[in-house]
Amino acid sequence: MNSPVFVKSDHEAYAVFVTKLGGPEVLKPAPIKIPDALDHHIVIEHTAVAVNFVDVYLRAGQKHSHNPEPPFITGVSAVGKVLKMGKGVEGFKVGDRVTYTNSGVGTYCTHVCVKEDRIVHVPDDVSDERAAAGFVRALTAQYLLKQMRTLHPGDRILVHAAAGGVGQILVQWALRLGLKIIATVGSDEKIPLVKSLGIEHVINYSKDDFAEQVKLITSGQGVKVVYESVGKDTFTRSLACLEPKGLLVNYGTSSGQVEGFALQDLHANSLWICRPTLKTYVAKRTDLLLMAKEAFEILGDPKIKLAIEAVLPLTQAAKSHEMLESRSTRGAIVLIP
Ligand SMILES: NC(=O)c1ccc[n+]([C@@H]2O[C@H](COP(=O)([O-])OP(=O)(O)OC[C@H]3O[C@@H](n4cnc5c(N)ncnc54)[C@H](OP(=O)(O)O)[C@@H]3O)[C@@H](O)[C@H]2O)c1
């Protein structure tokens, strides 16, 4: 596991391990055995591995819904082909293009054995790279927009980090629902990308007080929902953006965990707050299938843009984490085994 001289062609199967909690440098490739197919499980040969921000939390040891002990394989989603099937598997055949998430196995590897009820087919009109870049993000956008609060055309929302992977899908899907969107980004360079998605109001929250800007744009009324994935740096000011009875959804902590929150801060305007995770929303297979259908309708539509910032060899997983943490990415990164 500590071998820095791993050469991909030496091994049929390999994984990138988090050798200890820490920076991107703790990610190291090492050979693995192709797993056997357990009953009701499928062995998948990966063709494209997703890089999601949660992979960074797990590698760094930031408190999450689950925190594996090193050494472990990080990652929560990947795309591949069915290689082998265990007894009792139904609805799949060898060679099928499939994806999965929240299956309990790490995904930065060439081969995995995944329980059949976590796996869905990838439609023909979605490439492996786009599915890897978008599956978790579109599922997330689905529950954020459709399962947290009833939204009607004309309702106003604020979306933080809109140039990011989730952010891009979220704002485009919200536009389709007829919502009025205000978006934030961390640098002026990211503004044109978000505007090109059809968003008129884009605030650089590194430079401007976004709560003041939201007040100006909404004539003091505020927004119905804030989709807040940045955490520490934006949480408190996000509360100030809400209309009375508005909802703050803190679904990520890219800048760090929220600290010092007082419940009483919700009182004056009867505000709501929620800290959801996709894991809960896809826990039942029936929900996963319904959400995946909608997610793939979005990803299968060529009008929905999802920028892929970089496609890197899986052996360079550490570089992908450096890029994500440097805030330089506009869209997704995909790793190819
Ligand atoms: N709860 C769930 O179910 C769920 C599911 C999927 C994803 N998520 C969350 O959604 C968010 C977006 O995920 P993603 O994978 O698509 O990532 P991403 O948005 O592509 O990247 C994260 C973005 O966060 C912003 N950011 C602000 N402060 C940062 C900091 N100190 N360090 C790094 N980035 C910072 C950056 O955009 P700016 O430079 O524009 O600020 C960065 O590009 C993440 O917080 C993730 O954990 C949650």
The ligand as a Tripos MOL2 file, in Angstrom:
@<TRIPOS>MOLECULE
LIG
   48    52     1     0     0
SMALL
NO_CHARGES

@<TRIPOS>ATOM
      1 N1        -25.6800   16.2160    0.9300 N.am      1 LIG1
      2 C1        -25.7020   15.6120   -0.2440 C.2       1 LIG1
      3 O1        -26.5750   14.7750   -0.4960 O.2       1 LIG1
      4 C2        -24.6690   15.9600   -1.2740 C.ar      1 LIG1
      5 C3        -24.5650   15.2090   -2.4430 C.ar      1 LIG1
      6 C4        -23.6230   15.6110   -3.4030 C.ar      1 LIG1
      7 C5        -22.8200   16.7180   -3.1480 C.ar      1 LIG1
      8 N2        -22.9450   17.3790   -1.9870 N.ar      1 LIG1
      9 C6        -22.1490   18.5770   -1.7070 C.3       1 LIG1
     10 O2        -22.3570   19.4950   -2.7590 O.3       1 LIG1
     11 C7        -21.2160   20.3300   -2.9000 C.3       1 LIG1
     12 C8        -20.7980   20.3310   -4.3490 C.3       1 LIG1
     13 O3        -20.2380   19.0610   -4.6520 O.3       1 LIG1
     14 P1        -19.4210   18.8390   -5.9860 P.3       1 LIG1
     15 O4        -18.8220   17.4900   -5.8680 O.co2     1 LIG1
     16 O5        -20.2720   19.1370   -7.1570 O.co2     1 LIG1
     17 O6        -18.2360   19.8890   -5.8390 O.3       1 LIG1
     18 P2        -17.9980   21.2580   -6.6220 P.3       1 LIG1
     19 O7        -19.2130   22.1270   -6.4390 O.co2     1 LIG1
     20 O8        -17.6120   20.9540   -8.0130 O.co2     1 LIG1
     21 O9        -16.7870   21.8880   -5.8410 O.3       1 LIG1
     22 C9        -16.9590   22.5150   -4.6340 C.3       1 LIG1
     23 C10       -17.0420   24.0420   -4.7930 C.3       1 LIG1
     24 O10       -17.2330   24.5830   -3.5020 O.3       1 LIG1
     25 C11       -16.7710   25.9010   -3.5110 C.3       1 LIG1
     26 N3        -15.9720   26.2030   -2.3040 N.ar      1 LIG1
     27 C12       -16.2270   27.2030   -1.4510 C.ar      1 LIG1
     28 N4        -15.3160   27.2300   -0.4890 N.ar      1 LIG1
     29 C13       -14.4380   26.2480   -0.7290 C.ar      1 LIG1
     30 C14       -13.2470   25.8020   -0.0900 C.ar      1 LIG1
     31 N5        -12.7860   26.3920    1.0210 N.pl3     1 LIG1
     32 N6        -12.5890   24.7580   -0.6250 N.ar      1 LIG1
     33 C15       -13.0340   24.1450   -1.7300 C.ar      1 LIG1
     34 N7        -14.1580   24.5360   -2.3890 N.ar      1 LIG1
     35 C16       -14.8580   25.5840   -1.8920 C.ar      1 LIG1
     36 C17       -15.9200   26.0870   -4.7680 C.3       1 LIG1
     37 O11       -16.6810   26.8900   -5.6840 O.3       1 LIG1
     38 P3        -16.4640   28.5010   -5.6440 P.3       1 LIG1
     39 O12       -15.0140   28.7490   -5.9190 O.co2     1 LIG1
     40 O13       -17.3610   28.9890   -6.7260 O.co2     1 LIG1
     41 O14       -16.8470   28.9420   -4.2850 O.co2     1 LIG1
     42 C18       -15.7620   24.6770   -5.2870 C.3       1 LIG1
     43 O15       -15.6030   24.6430   -6.6860 O.3       1 LIG1
     44 C19       -20.1540   19.7630   -1.9370 C.3       1 LIG1
     45 O16       -20.1730   20.5420   -0.7630 O.3       1 LIG1
     46 C20       -20.6580   18.3680   -1.6580 C.3       1 LIG1
     47 O17       -20.2370   17.8810   -0.4290 O.3       1 LIG1
     48 C21       -23.8400   17.0180   -1.0480 C.ar      1 LIG1
@<TRIPOS>BOND
     1     1     2 1
     2     2     3 2
     3     2     4 1
     4     4     5 ar
     5     4    48 ar
     6     5     6 ar
     7     6     7 ar
     8     7     8 ar
     9     8     9 1
    10     8    48 ar
    11     9    10 1
    12     9    46 1
    13    10    11 1
    14    11    12 1
    15    11    44 1
    16    12    13 1
    17    13    14 1
    18    14    15 2
    19    14    16 1
    20    14    17 1
    21    17    18 1
    22    18    19 2
    23    18    20 1
    24    18    21 1
    25    21    22 1
    26    22    23 1
    27    23    24 1
    28    23    42 1
    29    24    25 1
    30    25    26 1
    31    25    36 1
    32    26    27 ar
    33    26    35 ar
    34    27    28 ar
    35    28    29 ar
    36    29    30 ar
    37    29    35 ar
    38    30    31 1
    39    30    32 ar
    40    32    33 ar
    41    33    34 ar
    42    34    35 ar
    43    36    37 1
    44    36    42 1
    45    37    38 1
    46    38    39 2
    47    38    40 1
    48    38    41 1
    49    42    43 1
    50    44    45 1
    51    44    46 1
    52    46    47 1
@<TRIPOS>SUBSTRUCTURE
     1 LIG1         1 GROUP 0 **** ****
